[in-house]
Amino acid sequence: MTQLSKRLLVLRAFLDDAAHLKPDAVAKSGLDASFKVLVAAQRIAADEVGELLLSPGFGLWAMHCLRRLHGTVTSPTPIEDDLAGLGTLAVVAALRTGLDAEVTLLISGSELVLPTLGRYRGELTGWARARTAGRMLTIRSADPADGRPVRIDWQRPAQPGRSGPGGADAGWEPVPVLGSEADGGRIDLRLDFHDPARRWLDLPMTAEVEPDAVELWQQRIDEGWRILRRHDPPAAEALAAGLTTIFPLRVTSEATELSASAGEAFGAVAMTLPKDGLSCAAALIHEFQHNKLSALLDLVTLFESVEGRLFYAPWRADPRPLPGLLQGAYAYLGLVDFWNFQRRVLSEPDYAHFEFARWREEVWRVLVTIRLSGALTPLGLRFIDGMRTVIGRHRQAAVPAEPRRLARQISLDTWTTWRLCNLEPAADQVAALAEAWAKGRQAPAGMRVDAGVRPGSRGLVHSARLDLVHLRLNEPKVFAAAREGVPGVLEQEFSLADRAHAFGDVHLAAAAYKQEIAGDPDRLGAWAGLALCRRETDPGGSRILIAHPELVRAVHRGIEELTGKRIDPDALTSWLPEPVPAGTTTGTTEL
């Protein structure tokens, strides 16, 4: 009911603001008439209209229109084109409730999308009038000279290239529904690659999903739903009630598996086709956690505004504000419980052990950072302490040594790379150190070095070393063959340094990382790899590189700018003093 109340308030605000700010656009789009149809449909079947208002696409559309009305977003299309979106919702409400009605529609690019139902592709384009009678929809161009009317039987899709039953035109494509049952529970998710509102999520949306791919999606949902029902039936039931829609994403060069969600699209998960049922179940849990927390934040205030402050988030390559930090911690808290269960039931549990060990520690650190931020309200403190209690119990659980070691290694790798990408030591202090080296002087002792945030590229955490850990845990025979030097077993190219590190030859890996740095000092992965190696080979003498890799790299670059020479990173590390930490603006803690 909370989300429905929110949507109704947004709709009211949108209608009032549109009438006040854009009366001409309201008239052209038929906005008032569309709203009257919604009201009439609600009187017939309030639940049906409520379900439409709760659809993720409506939430995205309404907030986009509000932003356009107030000038916080711009668009090259006329505002009336966006306002016309309410007409499609009114048509769906009329069709679902059996209401006879007539509304104004805008058909864009010869394609008409009816939210939650499907889309029609035909010859009509531009402004049109739609008439609903029973279960049939008839559409006529606003220009009487633009051809014959189109009839759509939305409950019975026509065969391509032929007229459908009762004279309905071909070209209607319903939204596929992925339904699955397991252990007495059922889930139904619309695979919606039609709704144009999904573009406002600014994600790599899939333009089309072919029938064969729909079948693959169905298989993954079947597999994932069985896993969810076995893991936690009450939680699976809540997930099935809360999620209604999948917006399919395409694979990109940055991410072969991706999932996301937004509070304005409550009930939706945007995700790539999962590689298996386990990935599907994990993605649904992760995004449902986000949905739940977003809904909670609509009701209560957990933290005060902390504008300008950014924090380390181990699941992101870039710094995150406090709301993002809390969202991630809550999402991964759900996954910690999920992996804890999977490591007890899977026949080959090493990957589950690794994920459990990695995220229980990362979530704990993030919760400490949030609690020390000073931004939590009393209710926020209570909420965070509840999360800490849950994760604290998980931290007491035993994990086999190898997955636990690999989890810590990846956590260190992620933290080191993040510092290299996002922290910048004070320029005057870096210049002083570079000048001292160039003049052959001893480094000043006890130097305090401040580091400010200079956010790097946005995105999720990804590295070749993480890929190799996943290979080691998920395909141990392939990993073993690669370690033995069998050619052609690795599907992707890995550097000599990363392979040596993964195979346990730390000295070879360190030498190879240094060679990479000599060739290109901006290879941040090589600096992080070298720091990881020195943790094992020289933890005492390399403390500055291990704790403050961004300082070593910055001074290395400064010396090259002064002298024209690229010096040995180990030599610089030995020369540099260990600074007294003056803190950063990121709220990070060392590992």
MORAGI-V84573 format. One record per backbone hydrogen bond with DSSP energy under -1.0 kcal/mol. NH is the residue of the N-H (numbers start at 0). CO is the residue of the C=O. E is the energy in kcal/mol with one decimal. If there is no record, write none. Layout:
BEGIN
nh | co | e
NH | CO | E
NH | CO | E
END
This chain:
BEGIN
nh | co | e
4 | 0 | -2.6
5 | 1 | -2.2
6 | 2 | -2.4
7 | 3 | -2.4
8 | 4 | -2.2
9 | 5 | -2.5
10 | 6 | -2.6
11 | 7 | -2.3
12 | 8 | -2.6
13 | 9 | -2.7
14 | 10 | -2.6
15 | 11 | -2.4
16 | 12 | -2.6
17 | 13 | -2.4
18 | 14 | -2.2
19 | 15 | -1.7
20 | 16 | -3.1
21 | 17 | -2.5
25 | 21 | -2.1
26 | 22 | -2.1
27 | 23 | -2.2
28 | 24 | -2.2
30 | 25 | -1.7
33 | 29 | -2.2
34 | 30 | -2.2
35 | 31 | -2.0
36 | 32 | -1.8
37 | 33 | -2.0
38 | 34 | -2.4
39 | 35 | -2.3
40 | 36 | -2.5
41 | 37 | -2.3
42 | 38 | -1.6
44 | 40 | -2.7
48 | 44 | -1.8
49 | 45 | -2.6
50 | 46 | -2.3
51 | 47 | -1.6
52 | 48 | -2.5
53 | 49 | -1.4
54 | 51 | -1.5
58 | 54 | -1.6
59 | 55 | -2.1
60 | 56 | -2.6
61 | 57 | -2.9
62 | 58 | -1.8
63 | 59 | -2.0
64 | 60 | -2.5
65 | 61 | -2.1
66 | 62 | -2.1
67 | 63 | -2.3
68 | 64 | -2.6
69 | 65 | -1.6
70 | 67 | -1.0
71 | 66 | -2.0
80 | 77 | -1.2
82 | 78 | -2.2
83 | 79 | -1.6
84 | 81 | -1.9
85 | 82 | -1.7
86 | 83 | -1.5
88 | 84 | -1.3
89 | 85 | -2.3
90 | 86 | -2.2
91 | 87 | -2.0
92 | 88 | -2.4
93 | 89 | -2.4
94 | 90 | -2.6
95 | 91 | -2.7
96 | 92 | -1.6
97 | 93 | -1.1
98 | 93 | -2.0
100 | 131 | -1.1
102 | 129 | -2.0
104 | 127 | -2.8
106 | 125 | -2.7
107 | 110 | -1.2
110 | 107 | -1.3
111 | 119 | -2.7
113 | 117 | -3.1
116 | 113 | -2.1
117 | 113 | -2.0
118 | 172 | -2.3
119 | 111 | -3.0
120 | 170 | -1.7
121 | 109 | -1.9
125 | 106 | -3.0
127 | 104 | -2.6
128 | 139 | -3.1
129 | 102 | -2.9
130 | 137 | -3.1
131 | 100 | -2.6
132 | 135 | -2.3
135 | 132 | -1.9
136 | 151 | -2.1
137 | 130 | -2.9
138 | 149 | -3.1
139 | 128 | -2.7
141 | 126 | -2.4
145 | 142 | -2.5
149 | 138 | -2.9
151 | 136 | -3.1
155 | 152 | -1.5
161 | 158 | -2.0
163 | 167 | -5.0
166 | 163 | -1.5
167 | 164 | -1.2
168 | 150 | -2.9
172 | 118 | -2.9
174 | 116 | -2.8
177 | 188 | -3.3
179 | 186 | -2.4
181 | 184 | -2.5
184 | 181 | -2.1
186 | 179 | -2.3
188 | 177 | -2.1
189 | 243 | -2.9
190 | 175 | -2.9
191 | 189 | -1.2
191 | 245 | -1.9
197 | 194 | -1.5
198 | 195 | -1.6
199 | 196 | -1.7
200 | 197 | -1.7
201 | 198 | -1.7
204 | 202 | -2.2
205 | 247 | -2.6
213 | 209 | -2.1
214 | 210 | -1.9
215 | 211 | -1.6
216 | 212 | -2.6
217 | 213 | -2.4
218 | 214 | -2.2
219 | 215 | -2.4
220 | 216 | -2.5
221 | 217 | -2.5
222 | 218 | -2.5
223 | 219 | -3.2
224 | 220 | -2.9
225 | 221 | -1.8
226 | 222 | -1.7
227 | 223 | -2.4
228 | 224 | -2.6
229 | 225 | -1.8
230 | 226 | -2.4
231 | 227 | -2.3
235 | 231 | -2.6
236 | 232 | -2.4
237 | 233 | -2.0
238 | 234 | -2.3
239 | 235 | -2.5
240 | 236 | -1.6
241 | 237 | -2.0
242 | 238 | -2.7
243 | 266 | -3.0
244 | 266 | -2.0
245 | 189 | -3.5
246 | 268 | -2.4
248 | 270 | -2.4
249 | 203 | -3.0
251 | 254 | -2.5
259 | 269 | -2.7
264 | 261 | -1.4
267 | 264 | -2.0
268 | 244 | -2.0
269 | 259 | -2.8
270 | 246 | -1.7
271 | 257 | -2.3
279 | 275 | -2.0
280 | 276 | -2.7
281 | 277 | -2.4
282 | 278 | -2.5
283 | 279 | -2.3
284 | 280 | -2.3
285 | 281 | -2.6
286 | 282 | -2.5
287 | 283 | -2.1
288 | 284 | -2.1
289 | 285 | -1.4
290 | 286 | -2.3
291 | 287 | -2.7
292 | 288 | -2.5
293 | 289 | -2.6
294 | 290 | -2.1
295 | 291 | -2.2
296 | 292 | -2.6
298 | 295 | -1.8
299 | 295 | -2.0
303 | 374 | -3.4
308 | 305 | -1.8
309 | 584 | -1.0
310 | 319 | -2.6
315 | 312 | -2.1
316 | 458 | -3.0
319 | 310 | -2.6
324 | 320 | -2.0
325 | 321 | -2.5
326 | 322 | -2.4
327 | 323 | -2.4
328 | 324 | -2.3
329 | 325 | -2.4
330 | 326 | -2.2
331 | 327 | -2.7
332 | 328 | -1.7
333 | 329 | -1.4
334 | 330 | -1.2
335 | 331 | -2.2
336 | 332 | -1.5
337 | 333 | -1.7
338 | 334 | -3.1
339 | 335 | -2.0
340 | 336 | -1.7
341 | 337 | -2.2
342 | 338 | -2.2
343 | 340 | -1.3
345 | 341 | -2.5
352 | 348 | -2.7
353 | 349 | -2.4
354 | 350 | -2.7
355 | 351 | -2.5
356 | 352 | -2.8
357 | 353 | -2.8
358 | 354 | -2.4
359 | 355 | -1.9
360 | 356 | -1.1
361 | 357 | -1.9
362 | 358 | -2.5
363 | 359 | -1.6
364 | 360 | -2.3
365 | 361 | -2.3
366 | 362 | -2.6
367 | 363 | -2.0
368 | 364 | -2.2
369 | 365 | -2.7
370 | 366 | -2.5
371 | 367 | -2.0
372 | 369 | -1.1
376 | 301 | -1.9
380 | 376 | -2.8
381 | 377 | -1.9
382 | 378 | -2.3
383 | 379 | -2.9
384 | 380 | -2.6
385 | 381 | -1.7
386 | 382 | -1.9
387 | 383 | -2.6
388 | 384 | -2.0
389 | 385 | -1.8
390 | 386 | -2.7
391 | 387 | -2.5
392 | 388 | -1.5
393 | 389 | -1.4
394 | 390 | -1.8
395 | 392 | -1.1
396 | 393 | -1.4
403 | 399 | -1.9
404 | 400 | -2.6
405 | 401 | -2.5
406 | 402 | -2.2
407 | 403 | -2.0
408 | 404 | -2.4
409 | 405 | -2.4
410 | 406 | -2.0
411 | 407 | -2.5
412 | 408 | -2.5
413 | 409 | -2.8
414 | 410 | -2.3
415 | 411 | -2.6
416 | 412 | -2.6
417 | 413 | -2.2
418 | 414 | -2.0
419 | 415 | -2.1
420 | 416 | -2.0
421 | 417 | -2.3
422 | 418 | -2.3
423 | 451 | -2.8
425 | 449 | -2.0
429 | 425 | -2.1
430 | 426 | -2.4
431 | 427 | -2.0
432 | 428 | -2.0
433 | 429 | -2.5
434 | 430 | -2.4
435 | 431 | -2.2
436 | 432 | -2.2
437 | 433 | -2.4
438 | 434 | -1.9
439 | 436 | -1.7
440 | 435 | -2.6
451 | 423 | -2.3
453 | 421 | -3.7
460 | 314 | -1.1
466 | 462 | -2.0
467 | 463 | -2.1
468 | 464 | -1.8
469 | 465 | -2.5
470 | 466 | -2.3
471 | 467 | -2.4
472 | 468 | -2.0
473 | 469 | -2.9
474 | 470 | -2.5
478 | 474 | -2.4
479 | 475 | -2.6
480 | 476 | -2.1
481 | 477 | -2.3
482 | 478 | -2.4
483 | 479 | -1.7
484 | 481 | -1.2
485 | 480 | -2.5
498 | 494 | -2.4
499 | 495 | -2.6
500 | 496 | -2.4
501 | 497 | -2.4
502 | 498 | -2.4
503 | 500 | -1.1
504 | 499 | -2.1
505 | 503 | -1.4
508 | 504 | -2.2
509 | 505 | -2.6
510 | 506 | -2.2
511 | 507 | -2.4
512 | 508 | -2.7
513 | 509 | -2.3
514 | 510 | -1.8
515 | 511 | -2.0
516 | 512 | -2.3
517 | 513 | -2.3
518 | 514 | -1.7
519 | 515 | -2.4
522 | 519 | -1.8
523 | 521 | -1.5
526 | 522 | -1.5
527 | 523 | -2.6
528 | 524 | -2.3
529 | 525 | -2.6
530 | 526 | -2.2
531 | 527 | -2.2
532 | 528 | -2.3
533 | 529 | -2.5
534 | 530 | -1.3
535 | 532 | -1.1
536 | 532 | -2.3
537 | 533 | -2.0
541 | 537 | -1.4
545 | 541 | -2.5
546 | 542 | -3.0
547 | 543 | -2.4
550 | 547 | -1.0
551 | 547 | -1.5
552 | 548 | -2.4
553 | 549 | -1.9
554 | 550 | -2.6
555 | 551 | -2.4
556 | 552 | -2.3
557 | 553 | -2.2
558 | 554 | -2.7
559 | 555 | -1.7
560 | 556 | -2.0
561 | 557 | -1.7
562 | 558 | -2.9
563 | 559 | -2.4
571 | 567 | -2.2
572 | 568 | -2.4
573 | 569 | -2.2
574 | 570 | -1.5
575 | 571 | -2.4
579 | 446 | -1.6
END
